[in-house]
Amino acid sequence: MNLPGLYLDEDVQSLALIASLRALDLKILTTGEARMSTRTDEEQLRFATAQGLVLATSNVADFAKIHGRWL
């Protein structure tokens, strides 16, 4: 099975998490690596979508609103 890669925003990044996921041979990209750290939440989601990545965040309040708009 080919799993999609993950795009980790600042809310869920930790060196241990990143290392653990990469050790499982998962494609991981962080906002810092993508030079997207200063971008808005909506820009983060657009970027992840364009890259074919799943956005991982713990920013539930903001992304619930964005999700509603995208539907």
PDB file of N, H, CA, C and O in Angstrom:
ATOM      1  N   MET A   1       0.847  -1.174   0.000  1.00  0.00           N
ATOM      2  CA  MET A   1       0.000   0.000   0.000  1.00  0.00           C
ATOM      3  C   MET A   1       0.894   1.239   0.000  1.00  0.00           C
ATOM      4  O   MET A   1       1.871   1.309   0.746  1.00  0.00           O
ATOM      5  N   ASN A   2       0.555   2.207  -0.836  1.00  0.00           N
ATOM      6  H   ASN A   2      -0.238   2.150  -1.442  1.00  0.00           H
ATOM      7  CA  ASN A   2       1.322   3.434  -0.940  1.00  0.00           C
ATOM      8  C   ASN A   2       0.608   4.541  -0.163  1.00  0.00           C
ATOM      9  O   ASN A   2      -0.425   5.046  -0.604  1.00  0.00           O
ATOM     10  N   LEU A   3       1.150   4.908   0.973  1.00  0.00           N
ATOM     11  H   LEU A   3       1.989   4.497   1.331  1.00  0.00           H
ATOM     12  CA  LEU A   3       0.529   5.928   1.808  1.00  0.00           C
ATOM     13  C   LEU A   3       0.920   7.317   1.330  1.00  0.00           C
ATOM     14  O   LEU A   3       2.032   7.516   0.841  1.00  0.00           O
ATOM     15  N   PRO A   4       0.000   8.293   1.470  1.00  0.00           N
ATOM     16  CA  PRO A   4       0.361   9.656   1.091  1.00  0.00           C
ATOM     17  C   PRO A   4       1.375  10.228   2.076  1.00  0.00           C
ATOM     18  O   PRO A   4       1.461   9.789   3.223  1.00  0.00           O
ATOM     19  N   GLY A   5       2.133  11.203   1.616  1.00  0.00           N
ATOM     20  H   GLY A   5       2.063  11.559   0.685  1.00  0.00           H
ATOM     21  CA  GLY A   5       3.079  11.872   2.490  1.00  0.00           C
ATOM     22  C   GLY A   5       2.364  12.822   3.439  1.00  0.00           C
ATOM     23  O   GLY A   5       1.195  13.157   3.245  1.00  0.00           O
ATOM     24  N   LEU A   6       3.080  13.245   4.462  1.00  0.00           N
ATOM     25  H   LEU A   6       4.029  12.973   4.620  1.00  0.00           H
ATOM     26  CA  LEU A   6       2.525  14.162   5.448  1.00  0.00           C
ATOM     27  C   LEU A   6       3.242  15.497   5.392  1.00  0.00           C
ATOM     28  O   LEU A   6       4.462  15.563   5.238  1.00  0.00           O
ATOM     29  N   TYR A   7       2.467  16.546   5.519  1.00  0.00           N
ATOM     30  H   TYR A   7       1.476  16.492   5.644  1.00  0.00           H
ATOM     31  CA  TYR A   7       2.994  17.901   5.611  1.00  0.00           C
ATOM     32  C   TYR A   7       2.695  18.368   7.034  1.00  0.00           C
ATOM     33  O   TYR A   7       1.534  18.579   7.385  1.00  0.00           O
ATOM     34  N   LEU A   8       3.722  18.528   7.846  1.00  0.00           N
ATOM     35  H   LEU A   8       4.665  18.356   7.560  1.00  0.00           H
ATOM     36  CA  LEU A   8       3.555  18.859   9.257  1.00  0.00           C
ATOM     37  C   LEU A   8       3.655  20.359   9.471  1.00  0.00           C
ATOM     38  O   LEU A   8       4.671  20.974   9.147  1.00  0.00           O
ATOM     39  N   ASP A   9       2.588  20.952  10.023  1.00  0.00           N
ATOM     40  H   ASP A   9       1.762  20.453  10.287  1.00  0.00           H
ATOM     41  CA  ASP A   9       2.688  22.372  10.335  1.00  0.00           C
ATOM     42  C   ASP A   9       3.360  22.558  11.687  1.00  0.00           C
ATOM     43  O   ASP A   9       3.680  21.586  12.371  1.00  0.00           O
ATOM     44  N   GLU A  10       3.571  23.803  12.062  1.00  0.00           N
ATOM     45  H   GLU A  10       3.311  24.593  11.506  1.00  0.00           H
ATOM     46  CA  GLU A  10       4.344  24.107  13.280  1.00  0.00           C
ATOM     47  C   GLU A  10       3.724  23.527  14.543  1.00  0.00           C
ATOM     48  O   GLU A  10       4.428  23.291  15.525  1.00  0.00           O
ATOM     49  N   ASP A  11       2.412  23.295  14.528  1.00  0.00           N
ATOM     50  H   ASP A  11       1.840  23.486  13.731  1.00  0.00           H
ATOM     51  CA  ASP A  11       1.715  22.819  15.726  1.00  0.00           C
ATOM     52  C   ASP A  11       2.032  21.375  16.088  1.00  0.00           C
ATOM     53  O   ASP A  11       1.827  20.970  17.232  1.00  0.00           O
ATOM     54  N   VAL A  12       2.525  20.596  15.140  1.00  0.00           N
ATOM     55  H   VAL A  12       2.691  20.925  14.211  1.00  0.00           H
ATOM     56  CA  VAL A  12       2.762  19.173  15.421  1.00  0.00           C
ATOM     57  C   VAL A  12       4.210  18.739  15.210  1.00  0.00           C
ATOM     58  O   VAL A  12       4.516  17.548  15.266  1.00  0.00           O
ATOM     59  N   GLN A  13       5.081  19.679  14.973  1.00  0.00           N
ATOM     60  H   GLN A  13       4.833  20.646  14.927  1.00  0.00           H
ATOM     61  CA  GLN A  13       6.464  19.310  14.693  1.00  0.00           C
ATOM     62  C   GLN A  13       7.269  19.071  15.965  1.00  0.00           C
ATOM     63  O   GLN A  13       7.275  19.883  16.890  1.00  0.00           O
ATOM     64  N   SER A  14       7.928  17.956  15.976  1.00  0.00           N
ATOM     65  H   SER A  14       7.923  17.296  15.225  1.00  0.00           H
ATOM     66  CA  SER A  14       8.943  17.669  16.993  1.00  0.00           C
ATOM     67  C   SER A  14       9.990  16.801  16.313  1.00  0.00           C
ATOM     68  O   SER A  14       9.677  16.018  15.416  1.00  0.00           O
ATOM     69  N   LEU A  15      11.210  16.945  16.740  1.00  0.00           N
ATOM     70  H   LEU A  15      11.464  17.581  17.468  1.00  0.00           H
ATOM     71  CA  LEU A  15      12.278  16.162  16.115  1.00  0.00           C
ATOM     72  C   LEU A  15      12.032  14.666  16.256  1.00  0.00           C
ATOM     73  O   LEU A  15      12.295  13.899  15.330  1.00  0.00           O
ATOM     74  N   ALA A  16      11.528  14.252  17.414  1.00  0.00           N
ATOM     75  H   ALA A  16      11.314  14.875  18.167  1.00  0.00           H
ATOM     76  CA  ALA A  16      11.260  12.828  17.643  1.00  0.00           C
ATOM     77  C   ALA A  16      10.167  12.312  16.712  1.00  0.00           C
ATOM     78  O   ALA A  16      10.293  11.220  16.159  1.00  0.00           O
ATOM     79  N   LEU A  17       9.102  13.082  16.535  1.00  0.00           N
ATOM     80  H   LEU A  17       9.000  13.969  16.985  1.00  0.00           H
ATOM     81  CA  LEU A  17       8.010  12.676  15.652  1.00  0.00           C
ATOM     82  C   LEU A  17       8.506  12.572  14.209  1.00  0.00           C
ATOM     83  O   LEU A  17       8.245  11.585  13.522  1.00  0.00           O
ATOM     84  N   ILE A  18       9.214  13.588  13.767  1.00  0.00           N
ATOM     85  H   ILE A  18       9.426  14.390  14.326  1.00  0.00           H
ATOM     86  CA  ILE A  18       9.721  13.599  12.397  1.00  0.00           C
ATOM     87  C   ILE A  18      10.652  12.408  12.158  1.00  0.00           C
ATOM     88  O   ILE A  18      10.535  11.719  11.145  1.00  0.00           O
ATOM     89  N   ALA A  19      11.563  12.173  13.080  1.00  0.00           N
ATOM     90  H   ALA A  19      11.658  12.733  13.903  1.00  0.00           H
ATOM     91  CA  ALA A  19      12.495  11.050  12.944  1.00  0.00           C
ATOM     92  C   ALA A  19      11.759   9.712  12.940  1.00  0.00           C
ATOM     93  O   ALA A  19      12.092   8.821  12.159  1.00  0.00           O
ATOM     94  N   SER A  20      10.770   9.571  13.805  1.00  0.00           N
ATOM     95  H   SER A  20      10.499  10.295  14.440  1.00  0.00           H
ATOM     96  CA  SER A  20      10.012   8.314  13.885  1.00  0.00           C
ATOM     97  C   SER A  20       9.249   8.037  12.597  1.00  0.00           C
ATOM     98  O   SER A  20       9.243   6.910  12.103  1.00  0.00           O
ATOM     99  N   LEU A  21       8.609   9.063  12.057  1.00  0.00           N
ATOM    100  H   LEU A  21       8.614   9.978  12.459  1.00  0.00           H
ATOM    101  CA  LEU A  21       7.844   8.882  10.819  1.00  0.00           C
ATOM    102  C   LEU A  21       8.760   8.585   9.638  1.00  0.00           C
ATOM    103  O   LEU A  21       8.447   7.750   8.789  1.00  0.00           O
ATOM    104  N   ARG A  22       9.882   9.270   9.594  1.00  0.00           N
ATOM    105  H   ARG A  22      10.137   9.948  10.284  1.00  0.00           H
ATOM    106  CA  ARG A  22      10.833   9.011   8.503  1.00  0.00           C
ATOM    107  C   ARG A  22      11.459   7.626   8.635  1.00  0.00           C
ATOM    108  O   ARG A  22      11.780   6.997   7.627  1.00  0.00           O
ATOM    109  N   ALA A  23      11.636   7.148   9.858  1.00  0.00           N
ATOM    110  H   ALA A  23      11.375   7.659  10.677  1.00  0.00           H
ATOM    111  CA  ALA A  23      12.169   5.798  10.070  1.00  0.00           C
ATOM    112  C   ALA A  23      11.211   4.735   9.524  1.00  0.00           C
ATOM    113  O   ALA A  23      11.625   3.624   9.193  1.00  0.00           O
ATOM    114  N   LEU A  24       9.933   5.089   9.437  1.00  0.00           N
ATOM    115  H   LEU A  24       9.596   5.991   9.706  1.00  0.00           H
ATOM    116  CA  LEU A  24       8.936   4.194   8.854  1.00  0.00           C
ATOM    117  C   LEU A  24       8.865   4.346   7.337  1.00  0.00           C
ATOM    118  O   LEU A  24       7.998   3.768   6.681  1.00  0.00           O
ATOM    119  N   ASP A  25       9.784   5.126   6.798  1.00  0.00           N
ATOM    120  H   ASP A  25      10.488   5.595   7.331  1.00  0.00           H
ATOM    121  CA  ASP A  25       9.891   5.369   5.364  1.00  0.00           C
ATOM    122  C   ASP A  25       8.694   6.137   4.807  1.00  0.00           C
ATOM    123  O   ASP A  25       8.302   5.953   3.655  1.00  0.00           O
ATOM    124  N   LEU A  26       8.120   7.004   5.650  1.00  0.00           N
ATOM    125  H   LEU A  26       8.438   7.154   6.586  1.00  0.00           H
ATOM    126  CA  LEU A  26       7.039   7.871   5.200  1.00  0.00           C
ATOM    127  C   LEU A  26       7.617   9.171   4.668  1.00  0.00           C
ATOM    128  O   LEU A  26       8.617   9.676   5.178  1.00  0.00           O
ATOM    129  N   LYS A  27       6.980   9.700   3.646  1.00  0.00           N
ATOM    130  H   LYS A  27       6.168   9.290   3.232  1.00  0.00           H
ATOM    131  CA  LYS A  27       7.399  10.996   3.119  1.00  0.00           C
ATOM    132  C   LYS A  27       6.892  12.070   4.081  1.00  0.00           C
ATOM    133  O   LYS A  27       5.690  12.181   4.323  1.00  0.00           O
ATOM    134  N   ILE A  28       7.817  12.855   4.623  1.00  0.00           N
ATOM    135  H   ILE A  28       8.793  12.765   4.427  1.00  0.00           H
ATOM    136  CA  ILE A  28       7.485  13.901   5.583  1.00  0.00           C
ATOM    137  C   ILE A  28       8.089  15.208   5.090  1.00  0.00           C
ATOM    138  O   ILE A  28       9.252  15.261   4.691  1.00  0.00           O
ATOM    139  N   LEU A  29       7.282  16.254   5.123  1.00  0.00           N
ATOM    140  H   LEU A  29       6.337  16.211   5.447  1.00  0.00           H
ATOM    141  CA  LEU A  29       7.757  17.590   4.806  1.00  0.00           C
ATOM    142  C   LEU A  29       7.239  18.522   5.888  1.00  0.00           C
ATOM    143  O   LEU A  29       6.062  18.470   6.245  1.00  0.00           O
ATOM    144  N   THR A  30       8.102  19.363   6.402  1.00  0.00           N
ATOM    145  H   THR A  30       9.058  19.404   6.111  1.00  0.00           H
ATOM    146  CA  THR A  30       7.683  20.328   7.426  1.00  0.00           C
ATOM    147  C   THR A  30       7.535  21.703   6.795  1.00  0.00           C
ATOM    148  O   THR A  30       8.061  21.966   5.713  1.00  0.00           O
ATOM    149  N   THR A  31       6.817  22.570   7.481  1.00  0.00           N
ATOM    150  H   THR A  31       6.390  22.357   8.359  1.00  0.00           H
ATOM    151  CA  THR A  31       6.641  23.933   6.981  1.00  0.00           C
ATOM    152  C   THR A  31       7.989  24.643   6.865  1.00  0.00           C
ATOM    153  O   THR A  31       8.198  25.428   5.940  1.00  0.00           O
ATOM    154  N   GLY A  32       8.895  24.373   7.790  1.00  0.00           N
ATOM    155  H   GLY A  32       8.725  23.735   8.541  1.00  0.00           H
ATOM    156  CA  GLY A  32      10.225  24.979   7.726  1.00  0.00           C
ATOM    157  C   GLY A  32      11.005  24.517   6.508  1.00  0.00           C
ATOM    158  O   GLY A  32      11.635  25.323   5.823  1.00  0.00           O
ATOM    159  N   GLU A  33      10.963  23.217   6.238  1.00  0.00           N
ATOM    160  H   GLU A  33      10.451  22.562   6.794  1.00  0.00           H
ATOM    161  CA  GLU A  33      11.663  22.677   5.073  1.00  0.00           C
ATOM    162  C   GLU A  33      11.101  23.236   3.767  1.00  0.00           C
ATOM    163  O   GLU A  33      11.826  23.419   2.789  1.00  0.00           O
ATOM    164  N   ALA A  34       9.805  23.499   3.773  1.00  0.00           N
ATOM    165  H   ALA A  34       9.216  23.350   4.567  1.00  0.00           H
ATOM    166  CA  ALA A  34       9.138  24.025   2.585  1.00  0.00           C
ATOM    167  C   ALA A  34       9.223  25.551   2.505  1.00  0.00           C
ATOM    168  O   ALA A  34       8.741  26.164   1.553  1.00  0.00           O
ATOM    169  N   ARG A  35       9.838  26.143   3.512  1.00  0.00           N
ATOM    170  H   ARG A  35      10.229  25.645   4.285  1.00  0.00           H
ATOM    171  CA  ARG A  35       9.928  27.611   3.605  1.00  0.00           C
ATOM    172  C   ARG A  35       8.548  28.256   3.577  1.00  0.00           C
ATOM    173  O   ARG A  35       8.319  29.250   2.888  1.00  0.00           O
ATOM    174  N   MET A  36       7.634  27.665   4.344  1.00  0.00           N
ATOM    175  H   MET A  36       7.819  26.858   4.904  1.00  0.00           H
ATOM    176  CA  MET A  36       6.253  28.132   4.403  1.00  0.00           C
ATOM    177  C   MET A  36       5.859  28.579   5.806  1.00  0.00           C
ATOM    178  O   MET A  36       4.676  28.795   6.069  1.00  0.00           O
ATOM    179  N   SER A  37       6.818  28.721   6.707  1.00  0.00           N
ATOM    180  H   SER A  37       7.779  28.546   6.494  1.00  0.00           H
ATOM    181  CA  SER A  37       6.518  28.983   8.116  1.00  0.00           C
ATOM    182  C   SER A  37       5.717  30.252   8.364  1.00  0.00           C
ATOM    183  O   SER A  37       4.965  30.318   9.337  1.00  0.00           O
ATOM    184  N   THR A  38       5.855  31.244   7.526  1.00  0.00           N
ATOM    185  H   THR A  38       6.465  31.191   6.736  1.00  0.00           H
ATOM    186  CA  THR A  38       5.162  32.511   7.768  1.00  0.00           C
ATOM    187  C   THR A  38       3.830  32.608   7.044  1.00  0.00           C
ATOM    188  O   THR A  38       3.180  33.652   7.087  1.00  0.00           O
ATOM    189  N   ARG A  39       3.418  31.552   6.388  1.00  0.00           N
ATOM    190  H   ARG A  39       3.946  30.703   6.353  1.00  0.00           H
ATOM    191  CA  ARG A  39       2.194  31.583   5.585  1.00  0.00           C
ATOM    192  C   ARG A  39       0.951  31.340   6.424  1.00  0.00           C
ATOM    193  O   ARG A  39       1.027  30.797   7.526  1.00  0.00           O
ATOM    194  N   THR A  40      -0.186  31.744   5.895  1.00  0.00           N
ATOM    195  H   THR A  40      -0.248  32.186   5.000  1.00  0.00           H
ATOM    196  CA  THR A  40      -1.463  31.567   6.598  1.00  0.00           C
ATOM    197  C   THR A  40      -1.862  30.094   6.590  1.00  0.00           C
ATOM    198  O   THR A  40      -1.309  29.290   5.840  1.00  0.00           O
ATOM    199  N   ASP A  41      -2.829  29.761   7.435  1.00  0.00           N
ATOM    200  H   ASP A  41      -3.278  30.415   8.044  1.00  0.00           H
ATOM    201  CA  ASP A  41      -3.328  28.387   7.489  1.00  0.00           C
ATOM    202  C   ASP A  41      -3.889  27.957   6.135  1.00  0.00           C
ATOM    203  O   ASP A  41      -3.644  26.837   5.685  1.00  0.00           O
ATOM    204  N   GLU A  42      -4.631  28.836   5.495  1.00  0.00           N
ATOM    205  H   GLU A  42      -4.830  29.745   5.860  1.00  0.00           H
ATOM    206  CA  GLU A  42      -5.209  28.493   4.193  1.00  0.00           C
ATOM    207  C   GLU A  42      -4.111  28.271   3.151  1.00  0.00           C
ATOM    208  O   GLU A  42      -4.230  27.372   2.319  1.00  0.00           O
ATOM    209  N   GLU A  43      -3.060  29.064   3.185  1.00  0.00           N
ATOM    210  H   GLU A  43      -2.964  29.794   3.861  1.00  0.00           H
ATOM    211  CA  GLU A  43      -1.935  28.863   2.271  1.00  0.00           C
ATOM    212  C   GLU A  43      -1.246  27.530   2.547  1.00  0.00           C
ATOM    213  O   GLU A  43      -0.803  26.853   1.620  1.00  0.00           O
ATOM    214  N   GLN A  44      -1.156  27.153   3.830  1.00  0.00           N
ATOM    215  H   GLN A  44      -1.516  27.703   4.584  1.00  0.00           H
ATOM    216  CA  GLN A  44      -0.563  25.855   4.178  1.00  0.00           C
ATOM    217  C   GLN A  44      -1.376  24.719   3.564  1.00  0.00           C
ATOM    218  O   GLN A  44      -0.816  23.779   3.000  1.00  0.00           O
ATOM    219  N   LEU A  45      -2.690  24.813   3.678  1.00  0.00           N
ATOM    220  H   LEU A  45      -3.145  25.577   4.136  1.00  0.00           H
ATOM    221  CA  LEU A  45      -3.549  23.766   3.144  1.00  0.00           C
ATOM    222  C   LEU A  45      -3.483  23.720   1.620  1.00  0.00           C
ATOM    223  O   LEU A  45      -3.441  22.634   1.041  1.00  0.00           O
ATOM    224  N   ARG A  46      -3.473  24.860   0.974  1.00  0.00           N
ATOM    225  H   ARG A  46      -3.507  25.742   1.444  1.00  0.00           H
ATOM    226  CA  ARG A  46      -3.343  24.898  -0.490  1.00  0.00           C
ATOM    227  C   ARG A  46      -2.020  24.257  -0.931  1.00  0.00           C
ATOM    228  O   ARG A  46      -1.980  23.485  -1.889  1.00  0.00           O
ATOM    229  N   PHE A  47      -0.943  24.590  -0.217  1.00  0.00           N
ATOM    230  H   PHE A  47      -0.975  25.217   0.562  1.00  0.00           H
ATOM    231  CA  PHE A  47       0.370  24.033  -0.554  1.00  0.00           C
ATOM    232  C   PHE A  47       0.367  22.516  -0.402  1.00  0.00           C
ATOM    233  O   PHE A  47       0.801  21.798  -1.302  1.00  0.00           O
ATOM    234  N   ALA A  48      -0.124  22.029   0.739  1.00  0.00           N
ATOM    235  H   ALA A  48      -0.477  22.612   1.471  1.00  0.00           H
ATOM    236  CA  ALA A  48      -0.160  20.581   0.979  1.00  0.00           C
ATOM    237  C   ALA A  48      -0.967  19.874  -0.111  1.00  0.00           C
ATOM    238  O   ALA A  48      -0.547  18.845  -0.640  1.00  0.00           O
ATOM    239  N   THR A  49      -2.109  20.431  -0.433  1.00  0.00           N
ATOM    240  H   THR A  49      -2.450  21.267  -0.003  1.00  0.00           H
ATOM    241  CA  THR A  49      -2.969  19.846  -1.462  1.00  0.00           C
ATOM    242  C   THR A  49      -2.256  19.804  -2.810  1.00  0.00           C
ATOM    243  O   THR A  49      -2.297  18.790  -3.507  1.00  0.00           O
ATOM    244  N   ALA A  50      -1.603  20.905  -3.174  1.00  0.00           N
ATOM    245  H   ALA A  50      -1.570  21.728  -2.608  1.00  0.00           H
ATOM    246  CA  ALA A  50      -0.893  20.977  -4.453  1.00  0.00           C
ATOM    247  C   ALA A  50       0.247  19.967  -4.526  1.00  0.00           C
ATOM    248  O   ALA A  50       0.583  19.482  -5.607  1.00  0.00           O
ATOM    249  N   GLN A  51       0.843  19.650  -3.378  1.00  0.00           N
ATOM    250  H   GLN A  51       0.570  20.045  -2.500  1.00  0.00           H
ATOM    251  CA  GLN A  51       1.947  18.698  -3.319  1.00  0.00           C
ATOM    252  C   GLN A  51       1.467  17.253  -3.172  1.00  0.00           C
ATOM    253  O   GLN A  51       2.280  16.328  -3.196  1.00  0.00           O
ATOM    254  N   GLY A  52       0.165  17.051  -3.021  1.00  0.00           N
ATOM    255  H   GLY A  52      -0.496  17.801  -3.001  1.00  0.00           H
ATOM    256  CA  GLY A  52      -0.374  15.707  -2.812  1.00  0.00           C
ATOM    257  C   GLY A  52      -0.090  15.168  -1.425  1.00  0.00           C
ATOM    258  O   GLY A  52      -0.003  13.956  -1.228  1.00  0.00           O
ATOM    259  N   LEU A  53       0.055  16.079  -0.451  1.00  0.00           N
ATOM    260  H   LEU A  53      -0.017  17.064  -0.611  1.00  0.00           H
ATOM    261  CA  LEU A  53       0.365  15.701   0.929  1.00  0.00           C
ATOM    262  C   LEU A  53      -0.841  15.906   1.835  1.00  0.00           C
ATOM    263  O   LEU A  53      -1.707  16.736   1.560  1.00  0.00           O
ATOM    264  N   VAL A  54      -0.883  15.155   2.898  1.00  0.00           N
ATOM    265  H   VAL A  54      -0.179  14.481   3.123  1.00  0.00           H
ATOM    266  CA  VAL A  54      -1.896  15.315   3.930  1.00  0.00           C
ATOM    267  C   VAL A  54      -1.351  16.287   4.968  1.00  0.00           C
ATOM    268  O   VAL A  54      -0.258  16.089   5.498  1.00  0.00           O
ATOM    269  N   LEU A  55      -2.104  17.324   5.252  1.00  0.00           N
ATOM    270  H   LEU A  55      -2.992  17.485   4.821  1.00  0.00           H
ATOM    271  CA  LEU A  55      -1.685  18.307   6.253  1.00  0.00           C
ATOM    272  C   LEU A  55      -1.990  17.775   7.648  1.00  0.00           C
ATOM    273  O   LEU A  55      -3.130  17.420   7.947  1.00  0.00           O
ATOM    274  N   ALA A  56      -0.975  17.722   8.496  1.00  0.00           N
ATOM    275  H   ALA A  56      -0.048  18.010   8.253  1.00  0.00           H
ATOM    276  CA  ALA A  56      -1.145  17.303   9.886  1.00  0.00           C
ATOM    277  C   ALA A  56      -0.992  18.535  10.772  1.00  0.00           C
ATOM    278  O   ALA A  56       0.014  19.240  10.706  1.00  0.00           O
ATOM    279  N   THR A  57      -1.998  18.781  11.596  1.00  0.00           N
ATOM    280  H   THR A  57      -2.815  18.208  11.650  1.00  0.00           H
ATOM    281  CA  THR A  57      -2.006  19.944  12.479  1.00  0.00           C
ATOM    282  C   THR A  57      -2.801  19.617  13.729  1.00  0.00           C
ATOM    283  O   THR A  57      -3.589  18.671  13.747  1.00  0.00           O
ATOM    284  N   SER A  58      -2.594  20.394  14.760  1.00  0.00           N
ATOM    285  H   SER A  58      -1.954  21.162  14.746  1.00  0.00           H
ATOM    286  CA  SER A  58      -3.464  20.290  15.948  1.00  0.00           C
ATOM    287  C   SER A  58      -4.260  21.576  16.103  1.00  0.00           C
ATOM    288  O   SER A  58      -4.887  21.798  17.138  1.00  0.00           O
ATOM    289  N   ASN A  59      -4.240  22.410  15.096  1.00  0.00           N
ATOM    290  H   ASN A  59      -3.731  22.230  14.255  1.00  0.00           H
ATOM    291  CA  ASN A  59      -4.948  23.690  15.087  1.00  0.00           C
ATOM    292  C   ASN A  59      -6.395  23.455  14.654  1.00  0.00           C
ATOM    293  O   ASN A  59      -6.790  23.842  13.554  1.00  0.00           O
ATOM    294  N   VAL A  60      -7.164  22.831  15.505  1.00  0.00           N
ATOM    295  H   VAL A  60      -6.843  22.516  16.398  1.00  0.00           H
ATOM    296  CA  VAL A  60      -8.517  22.394  15.169  1.00  0.00           C
ATOM    297  C   VAL A  60      -9.438  23.569  14.873  1.00  0.00           C
ATOM    298  O   VAL A  60     -10.182  23.525  13.892  1.00  0.00           O
ATOM    299  N   ALA A  61      -9.413  24.600  15.677  1.00  0.00           N
ATOM    300  H   ALA A  61      -8.809  24.636  16.473  1.00  0.00           H
ATOM    301  CA  ALA A  61     -10.352  25.706  15.520  1.00  0.00           C
ATOM    302  C   ALA A  61     -10.235  26.370  14.147  1.00  0.00           C
ATOM    303  O   ALA A  61     -11.238  26.550  13.456  1.00  0.00           O
ATOM    304  N   ASP A  62      -9.027  26.729  13.758  1.00  0.00           N
ATOM    305  H   ASP A  62      -8.213  26.583  14.319  1.00  0.00           H
ATOM    306  CA  ASP A  62      -8.847  27.412  12.473  1.00  0.00           C
ATOM    307  C   ASP A  62      -9.126  26.494  11.294  1.00  0.00           C
ATOM    308  O   ASP A  62      -9.766  26.906  10.327  1.00  0.00           O
ATOM    309  N   PHE A  63      -8.656  25.265  11.363  1.00  0.00           N
ATOM    310  H   PHE A  63      -8.136  24.931  12.149  1.00  0.00           H
ATOM    311  CA  PHE A  63      -8.824  24.377  10.225  1.00  0.00           C
ATOM    312  C   PHE A  63     -10.243  23.844  10.101  1.00  0.00           C
ATOM    313  O   PHE A  63     -10.645  23.448   9.007  1.00  0.00           O
ATOM    314  N   ALA A  64     -11.004  23.820  11.168  1.00  0.00           N
ATOM    315  H   ALA A  64     -10.677  24.142  12.056  1.00  0.00           H
ATOM    316  CA  ALA A  64     -12.426  23.449  11.054  1.00  0.00           C
ATOM    317  C   ALA A  64     -13.158  24.498  10.227  1.00  0.00           C
ATOM    318  O   ALA A  64     -14.018  24.154   9.416  1.00  0.00           O
ATOM    319  N   LYS A  65     -12.831  25.761  10.418  1.00  0.00           N
ATOM    320  H   LYS A  65     -12.132  26.041  11.076  1.00  0.00           H
ATOM    321  CA  LYS A  65     -13.446  26.835   9.624  1.00  0.00           C
ATOM    322  C   LYS A  65     -13.035  26.720   8.156  1.00  0.00           C
ATOM    323  O   LYS A  65     -13.869  26.850   7.261  1.00  0.00           O
ATOM    324  N   ILE A  66     -11.766  26.480   7.919  1.00  0.00           N
ATOM    325  H   ILE A  66     -11.088  26.375   8.646  1.00  0.00           H
ATOM    326  CA  ILE A  66     -11.264  26.343   6.545  1.00  0.00           C
ATOM    327  C   ILE A  66     -11.915  25.137   5.878  1.00  0.00           C
ATOM    328  O   ILE A  66     -12.312  25.212   4.715  1.00  0.00           O
ATOM    329  N   HIS A  67     -12.027  24.040   6.597  1.00  0.00           N
ATOM    330  H   HIS A  67     -11.704  23.979   7.542  1.00  0.00           H
ATOM    331  CA  HIS A  67     -12.664  22.832   6.064  1.00  0.00           C
ATOM    332  C   HIS A  67     -14.079  23.146   5.621  1.00  0.00           C
ATOM    333  O   HIS A  67     -14.498  22.727   4.542  1.00  0.00           O
ATOM    334  N   GLY A  68     -14.814  23.873   6.435  1.00  0.00           N
ATOM    335  H   GLY A  68     -14.473  24.213   7.311  1.00  0.00           H
ATOM    336  CA  GLY A  68     -16.189  24.239   6.088  1.00  0.00           C
ATOM    337  C   GLY A  68     -16.245  25.057   4.809  1.00  0.00           C
ATOM    338  O   GLY A  68     -17.131  24.843   3.982  1.00  0.00           O
ATOM    339  N   ARG A  69     -15.336  25.971   4.634  1.00  0.00           N
ATOM    340  H   ARG A  69     -14.617  26.145   5.306  1.00  0.00           H
ATOM    341  CA  ARG A  69     -15.305  26.796   3.428  1.00  0.00           C
ATOM    342  C   ARG A  69     -14.949  25.959   2.202  1.00  0.00           C
ATOM    343  O   ARG A  69     -15.494  26.173   1.119  1.00  0.00           O
ATOM    344  N   TRP A  70     -14.032  25.004   2.375  1.00  0.00           N
ATOM    345  H   TRP A  70     -13.589  24.830   3.255  1.00  0.00           H
ATOM    346  CA  TRP A  70     -13.593  24.179   1.246  1.00  0.00           C
ATOM    347  C   TRP A  70     -14.683  23.208   0.779  1.00  0.00           C
ATOM    348  O   TRP A  70     -14.729  22.824  -0.390  1.00  0.00           O
ATOM    349  N   LEU A  71     -15.562  22.817   1.715  1.00  0.00           N
ATOM    350  H   LEU A  71     -15.525  23.129   2.664  1.00  0.00           H
ATOM    351  CA  LEU A  71     -16.642  21.902   1.318  1.00  0.00           C
ATOM    352  C   LEU A  71     -17.606  22.623   0.408  1.00  0.00           C
ATOM    353  O   LEU A  71     -18.589  22.033  -0.041  1.00  0.00           O
TER     354      LEU A  71
END
